[in-house]
Amino acid sequence: MIQRTTGASQQGEEPRRRAGVFLRFGLAGIAVLGIGAAATSAAWTDQAWFAGNATSVTVDLQGSTDGRTWADADTSAAGVVVQVPAASFDDLNQGADVTVTLHLRNAGTVPLTLGTADVVTDRDRSTSIFAGTTPATATVAGPVPTLAAGATTTATLRVVTPRDWPATYQGRTGTLAVTFTGQS
């Protein structure tokens, strides 16, 4: 028996062949476009550069007794100390209560947190007015706890003698030092 192909089955194969050809051309075209796009994007480049300077802060706490003449009094070991005028605590008597205003300035570039003032006297020296059973006392009140860059503040140094200060303190001397510490 001889089979004949009908026109209908040949017609079904023809569209499939055309679809395969179109698919192959389509894939080839996509491949060519993809390679072209990749080559094009690699050839077109640009850059953006940034540069800048970096600077660290400065911490500079200065002291003064008049609020006009400032000193970098970083350490007493180097002899750089803001001197309280000698006359401020001369001729202390019974019941004396003498104060001196101490000025602080933040000459740095960042706010400073100021700790409690450290007052050191020569109370270990037996002939000091700050030693013995009824010594004179030195205290500091203030300053503000935070000092902005460029700002100033004050503290009060106070020396007090007892009302019943014994005659054994006559003619004695004493020294004191006040230290303020600012931390950024």
C-alpha positions as CSV (number, residue, x, y, z in Angstrom):
1,M,0.0,0.0,0.0
2,I,1.3,3.3,-0.9
3,Q,0.7,6.1,1.4
4,R,0.4,9.5,0.2
5,T,1.1,12.5,2.1
6,T,-1.6,14.9,2.1
7,G,-1.1,18.6,1.6
8,A,-2.3,19.1,5.2
9,S,0.7,17.3,6.8
10,Q,3.2,19.2,4.6
11,Q,1.5,22.4,5.5
12,G,2.1,21.6,9.3
13,E,5.8,21.0,8.8
14,E,6.4,24.2,6.9
15,P,5.3,26.6,9.7
16,R,7.5,24.6,12.1
17,R,10.5,25.0,9.9
18,R,9.9,28.7,9.5
19,A,9.5,29.0,13.3
20,G,12.9,27.2,13.8
21,V,14.6,29.5,11.2
22,F,13.1,32.6,12.9
23,L,14.2,31.3,16.3
24,R,17.7,30.7,15.1
25,F,17.9,34.2,13.4
26,G,16.4,35.7,16.6
27,L,19.0,34.0,18.9
28,A,21.8,35.0,16.6
29,G,20.6,38.6,16.5
30,I,20.3,38.7,20.3
31,A,23.9,37.3,20.6
32,V,25.2,39.9,18.2
33,L,23.4,42.7,20.0
34,G,24.6,41.5,23.4
35,I,28.2,41.3,22.2
36,G,27.9,44.8,20.7
37,A,26.3,46.2,23.8
38,A,29.1,44.7,26.0
39,A,31.8,46.1,23.7
40,T,30.1,49.4,23.6
41,S,29.7,49.7,27.4
42,A,33.4,48.7,27.9
43,A,34.5,51.4,25.5
44,W,32.4,54.2,27.2
45,T,33.8,54.8,30.8
46,D,34.2,57.8,33.0
47,Q,35.5,58.4,36.6
48,A,34.7,60.8,39.4
49,W,37.5,61.6,41.9
50,F,37.1,63.2,45.3
51,A,39.8,64.8,47.5
52,G,39.8,66.5,50.8
53,N,41.9,67.5,53.8
54,A,41.5,66.2,57.4
55,T,42.2,68.2,60.5
56,S,42.2,67.2,64.1
57,V,40.7,69.3,66.9
58,T,42.7,71.5,69.3
59,V,42.3,71.4,73.0
60,D,43.5,74.6,74.7
61,L,42.3,75.6,78.2
62,Q,43.8,79.0,79.2
63,G,43.8,80.8,82.5
64,S,43.7,84.4,83.7
65,T,43.3,86.4,86.9
66,D,42.0,89.5,85.2
67,G,40.0,88.1,82.2
68,R,42.2,90.0,79.7
69,T,45.6,88.5,79.9
70,W,45.5,84.8,79.1
71,A,48.2,82.1,79.6
72,D,48.6,78.6,78.4
73,A,49.2,77.3,81.9
74,D,49.5,73.6,81.0
75,T,51.8,72.6,83.8
76,S,53.5,73.9,86.9
77,A,56.5,71.7,86.3
78,A,57.6,74.0,83.5
79,G,57.0,77.1,85.6
80,V,54.0,78.2,83.5
81,V,51.4,79.1,86.1
82,V,48.9,81.9,86.2
83,Q,50.0,83.7,89.4
84,V,47.3,84.9,91.8
85,P,48.4,88.4,92.8
86,A,50.4,88.2,96.0
87,A,48.4,90.8,97.8
88,S,45.2,88.7,97.4
89,F,45.9,86.6,100.4
90,D,48.3,88.9,102.4
91,D,47.6,89.7,106.1
92,L,45.1,87.0,106.8
93,N,43.6,87.3,110.3
94,Q,41.1,85.4,112.4
95,G,37.8,84.9,110.6
96,A,39.2,86.0,107.2
97,D,37.1,85.1,104.1
98,V,38.9,86.2,100.9
99,T,38.0,85.3,97.4
100,V,39.7,85.7,94.0
101,T,38.0,85.2,90.7
102,L,39.8,82.8,88.3
103,H,39.0,83.1,84.6
104,L,39.1,80.2,82.2
105,R,38.9,80.3,78.4
106,N,38.5,77.5,75.9
107,A,40.8,78.6,73.1
108,G,40.4,75.2,71.4
109,T,38.1,74.1,68.6
110,V,35.8,71.7,70.5
111,P,33.7,72.0,73.7
112,L,35.5,71.0,76.9
113,T,34.1,69.2,79.9
114,L,35.6,70.7,83.0
115,G,36.2,68.5,85.9
116,T,36.2,69.5,89.6
117,A,39.0,71.9,90.4
118,D,41.9,70.3,92.3
119,V,43.2,72.4,95.1
120,V,46.6,71.4,96.6
121,T,48.1,73.1,99.6
122,D,51.3,72.6,101.5
123,R,49.5,71.1,104.5
124,D,52.3,68.6,105.0
125,R,54.7,71.5,106.0
126,S,54.3,72.0,109.7
127,T,54.7,75.8,109.5
128,S,52.1,76.3,106.8
129,I,48.8,78.2,107.4
130,F,47.1,75.2,105.8
131,A,48.5,72.7,108.4
132,G,47.9,72.0,112.0
133,T,44.8,71.5,114.1
134,T,42.9,74.7,112.9
135,P,44.3,75.5,109.4
136,A,43.1,77.9,106.8
137,T,41.1,76.2,104.1
138,A,41.2,76.8,100.3
139,T,38.2,75.8,98.1
140,V,37.0,76.5,94.6
141,A,33.4,77.1,93.5
142,G,32.5,76.8,89.8
143,P,33.2,76.7,86.9
144,V,30.4,75.6,84.5
145,P,30.7,71.9,83.6
146,T,30.9,72.4,79.8
147,L,32.8,75.2,78.1
148,A,32.1,75.8,74.4
149,A,34.9,76.5,72.0
150,G,35.9,80.2,72.3
151,A,33.8,80.6,75.5
152,T,35.0,81.9,78.9
153,T,33.8,81.1,82.4
154,T,34.9,82.0,86.0
155,A,35.6,80.1,89.2
156,T,36.0,81.5,92.7
157,L,39.0,80.6,94.8
158,R,38.2,81.1,98.5
159,V,40.5,81.1,101.5
160,V,38.9,81.1,104.9
161,T,40.5,81.2,108.3
162,P,38.8,80.0,111.6
163,R,37.3,82.7,113.9
164,D,39.3,81.2,116.7
165,W,42.5,80.9,114.7
166,P,45.3,80.4,117.4
167,A,48.1,82.9,117.8
168,T,50.5,80.1,116.8
169,Y,49.6,80.8,113.1
170,Q,50.9,84.4,113.3
171,G,53.6,85.0,110.7
172,R,53.2,81.7,108.9
173,T,52.9,81.4,105.2
174,G,51.4,78.8,102.9
175,T,51.2,77.9,99.2
176,L,48.4,76.6,97.2
177,A,47.8,75.5,93.6
178,V,44.6,75.1,91.7
179,T,44.3,72.9,88.7
180,F,41.4,72.8,86.2
181,T,41.2,70.0,83.6
182,G,39.3,70.3,80.4
183,Q,38.5,67.2,78.4
184,S,37.1,67.0,74.8
